Amino acid sequence: MIKKIILLLAILGPFVVYFFSIWLLKLEKKKVPIIKLSFASVILLLIALGFLKLSGSFDPDTKYSPPKYEGGELKPAENK
């Protein structure tokens, strides 16, 4: 779940920061700097993807067994 939150923050973060900065400064007549927002979004997205790549990996020898029913009860998935 934390991975999805980080990814959403990386995508929406620059736009939220821009909105609040405009709201605080009350600069209603200035145009939206699309290039700056896009650049900031790409940088945050790359940081988030790098974090997800480094934090959520399994060893190549890891064996995954999917969830299954045993004795009428659901047995959760396992990583061995």
ROFI-902085 format. One record per residue (C-alpha): residue number from 1; residue in three letters; x negated, y, z. Coordinates in steps of 0.5 Angstrom, whole numbers, padded with zeros to 4 digits, always signed. Example, Ala and Ser with C-alpha at 12.3 -4.5 7.8 and 13.67 -1.06 7.14 Angstrom:
[1; "ala"; [-0025; -0009; +0016]]
[2; "ser"; [-0027; -0002; +0014]]
END
This chain:
[1; "met"; [+0000; +0000; +0000]]
[2; "ile"; [-0006; +0005; +0002]]
[3; "lys"; [-0008; +0004; -0005]]
[4; "lys"; [-0002; +0006; -0009]]
[5; "ile"; [-0002; +0012; -0004]]
[6; "ile"; [-0009; +0014; -0006]]
[7; "leu"; [-0007; +0013; -0013]]
[8; "leu"; [-0001; +0018; -0013]]
[9; "leu"; [-0005; +0023; -0009]]
[10; "ala"; [-0011; +0023; -0015]]
[11; "ile"; [-0005; +0024; -0020]]
[12; "leu"; [-0001; +0029; -0016]]
[13; "gly"; [-0006; +0032; -0012]]
[14; "pro"; [-0008; +0038; -0017]]
[15; "phe"; [-0001; +0040; -0018]]
[16; "val"; [+0001; +0040; -0011]]
[17; "val"; [-0005; +0044; -0009]]
[18; "tyr"; [-0004; +0049; -0015]]
[19; "phe"; [+0003; +0050; -0013]]
[20; "phe"; [+0002; +0051; -0006]]
[21; "ser"; [-0004; +0056; -0008]]
[22; "ile"; [+0001; +0060; -0012]]
[23; "trp"; [+0006; +0060; -0007]]
[24; "leu"; [+0001; +0062; -0002]]
[25; "leu"; [-0002; +0068; -0006]]
[26; "lys"; [+0005; +0069; -0010]]
[27; "leu"; [+0002; +0070; -0017]]
[28; "glu"; [+0008; +0069; -0021]]
[29; "lys"; [+0006; +0072; -0027]]
[30; "lys"; [+0000; +0068; -0028]]
[31; "lys"; [+0000; +0062; -0033]]
[32; "val"; [-0001; +0055; -0031]]
[33; "pro"; [-0009; +0053; -0032]]
[34; "ile"; [-0007; +0046; -0036]]
[35; "ile"; [-0015; +0045; -0037]]
[36; "lys"; [-0017; +0046; -0030]]
[37; "leu"; [-0011; +0042; -0027]]
[38; "ser"; [-0012; +0036; -0032]]
[39; "phe"; [-0020; +0036; -0031]]
[40; "ala"; [-0019; +0036; -0023]]
[41; "ser"; [-0014; +0030; -0024]]
[42; "val"; [-0018; +0026; -0028]]
[43; "ile"; [-0024; +0027; -0023]]
[44; "leu"; [-0019; +0025; -0017]]
[45; "leu"; [-0017; +0019; -0021]]
[46; "leu"; [-0024; +0017; -0023]]
[47; "ile"; [-0026; +0018; -0015]]
[48; "ala"; [-0019; +0014; -0013]]
[49; "leu"; [-0021; +0008; -0018]]
[50; "gly"; [-0028; +0008; -0016]]
[51; "phe"; [-0025; +0007; -0009]]
[52; "leu"; [-0020; +0002; -0011]]
[53; "lys"; [-0026; -0002; -0015]]
[54; "leu"; [-0031; -0002; -0009]]
[55; "ser"; [-0026; -0004; -0003]]
[56; "gly"; [-0021; -0009; -0006]]
[57; "ser"; [-0025; -0014; -0009]]
[58; "phe"; [-0026; -0022; -0008]]
[59; "asp"; [-0032; -0026; -0009]]
[60; "pro"; [-0032; -0030; -0015]]
[61; "asp"; [-0032; -0037; -0011]]
[62; "thr"; [-0025; -0035; -0008]]
[63; "lys"; [-0019; -0039; -0009]]
[64; "tyr"; [-0012; -0037; -0009]]
[65; "ser"; [-0006; -0041; -0007]]
[66; "pro"; [+0000; -0038; -0009]]
[67; "pro"; [+0006; -0038; -0004]]
[68; "lys"; [+0010; -0044; -0004]]
[69; "tyr"; [+0016; -0048; +0000]]
[70; "glu"; [+0014; -0053; +0005]]
[71; "gly"; [+0019; -0057; +0009]]
[72; "gly"; [+0024; -0051; +0007]]
[73; "glu"; [+0020; -0045; +0010]]
[74; "leu"; [+0016; -0041; +0005]]
[75; "lys"; [+0009; -0041; +0006]]
[76; "pro"; [+0005; -0035; +0005]]
[77; "ala"; [-0001; -0034; +0000]]
[78; "glu"; [-0008; -0036; +0002]]
[79; "asn"; [-0015; -0034; +0000]]
[80; "lys"; [-0020; -0039; +0001]]
END
